[in-house]
Amino acid sequence: RISIYCTFIAEKLGLDFKTVENIRFTSPMHDIGKIGIPDAILLKKGKLSKKEFEVIKTHTIIGAKILDGSNSKILQMAQQIAISHHEKWNGKGYPYQLAGEAIALVGRIVALADVFDALISERPYKKAYSLEVSCDIIRKERGDHFDPKIVDIFLDNLDELLSKGVLKNE
């Protein structure tokens, strides 16, 4: 699903074909660093403690280290995504508190796709939110968590995803 959302956003942003294809291939690797996070934390049903959340946050750095050092453009982009997909437009994300366009565009795209997918999906610790509630949350985070341009493009074209059967309007 992440790949579908990211490819859709990249196309709507007017990125070139090769970049769109690379995002399609690399975006599913955004959480590869979670391989280094204990299952007891990843699968916890309740709210994470402050200490557990600090451990979870290390998945960005673990993922970047796993993907580091390759000459492959695909793996270089995957590394960029792994390290930046939890940065926030307002600079309050992690791991480096980057803000605005200092965050790689691919990281900003995956950030929105990842949160949207988490909202509309059931997880061990929460039920799925409706499409309407999920979109409201994304809209409210425009300019804080997310790049405003990416939010606008995603929400303005959401009907196209619905018409393709990628999402269900429940």
N, C-alpha and C positions, 0 to 999 in steps of 0.2 A: 504493500500500500504506500509506503514512504516513497518508493521509486516512482510510482504512478503520480503522486502529488507533486513531487519535485520536478519530474519531467514536464508535467502540465504547467507549473509555475515558470520554469525556465523557457518553455516555448512562448508563453504569454509575455514574458519579459523581452522576447525577441532575440534571445541568445542564438549564436550560430549553431548549426546542426551538430558539429563535433562536440561542442560544450554541452549541449542538451543530451547527447548520447552518453558522454562521460558522467554527467550527473545521474542519468538513469542507472548506470552500472555501479557508481560509487556510493550513492546515498544509502543503500541498504547496509553499508558497512559502518554507518555512523556510531553505532553502539558496540563495535567490536571489542572495545576495552572492558565491557562488562564481563568478559571471560575471566577477568582478574578480580571480580567482586564476589564475595561469598553468597551462595544461594540463600542463606538465612536472611540476608539483607535484601537481595533482589526479589525474593518471593514473599517477603513479610506482608501480612494482611493488614496490619495497622499502620499508623503513622510512624515514620522513621524518627529515631532520636536524633539529636544534633550530631552526635558522634557517628551514627550510621549514615547520616546525610553527607558528612565530610568524607566518609569512605566512598559512597556512591559517586561523589563529584570527581574522584580520581579516575573514573572510567574514561574521561576525555584524554587525560595524559597517558594512561595505559594504552589506549587505542592509537594515539599519535605515535607512541614508541613502537608499537607493533608494526605500524605502516611506514615508519621512518626509513630513509636511506635508499629508496628505490629510484631507479631511472625511469620507471614506468609512469607516464602521465596519469594513468588511471589511479595508481596507488598514491601518487603525490596529491591528487585531488581528494582521494579518500582520507588521507592523513589530515589535510586541511579541514575537511568536514568533521572528522573525529575530534579535533582539538577545538573547533569553533562553534559547534552546533548548540552549545548551552550559553554562549555569550548573549547578552541582551542589548538591544538598540540603545538603551539608556545607560549602559556601562555597569549595570548591577548583576551581570551574569558571571559565569566562571568558565575556565580557570584563571583568566587574565584580566577580567573586568574591562574588556575592550568595548568601545561604543561606536555607534553609527557605522560609517563606511570603513572604519578601521577593522571591522569584522569582515572576513572574506564573504563575498556574495554567495558562494555555495553554502557557507555556514548559515547565513541569514535565511536562505531558502529552506534548508533542512530544519532549521529551528522552528519555522512555522509549520511545516509538514509534520514534524515529530510531535509537536504539542497538539495539533489538530487530531492526529491519529490517536494519541493518548486520550484525548477528550471523548472521541466518539467510540472508543473501544473499551470493553470490559477488561479490567485488570485485577490481579489478586486482591488489591486493596480498595477497589472501587467499581461501581457499576458504570456502564457507558452513559454518557450524556446524550441527549437528543441533538440532532443536527442544529436546530434553532439555538439551543443553549450554548453549544460549542461555538457557533458563529458569533454569538453575543460576547463570549469570553475573548475570542480572537479580536473582535472589533474593539473591545475595551482595552486590550493590550497594545493596540496600534500606537506606535511612537514611544512606548515604554519597553515592552519585551521585543516587539517585532518592528522591522523596517516598514514604515507606513506604505511605501510603494508596493511592497510584496503583499501586504494585507489587502490593499485595494484591488490589485490584480487578481488575487485568489478569490476574494469574496465577490467581485464583479463578474467573475466567470464561473462561479460555483454551479450554476444551472447547467453548464456544459458537462461538468463531471456527473451531475445527476442524470442528465439525458443519456450519457454513455453507460449508465448502470454501475458506475464505479462506487457511488454512494447511494444509500437508501435514505429517503427523506422520512424518517420516523419521528 
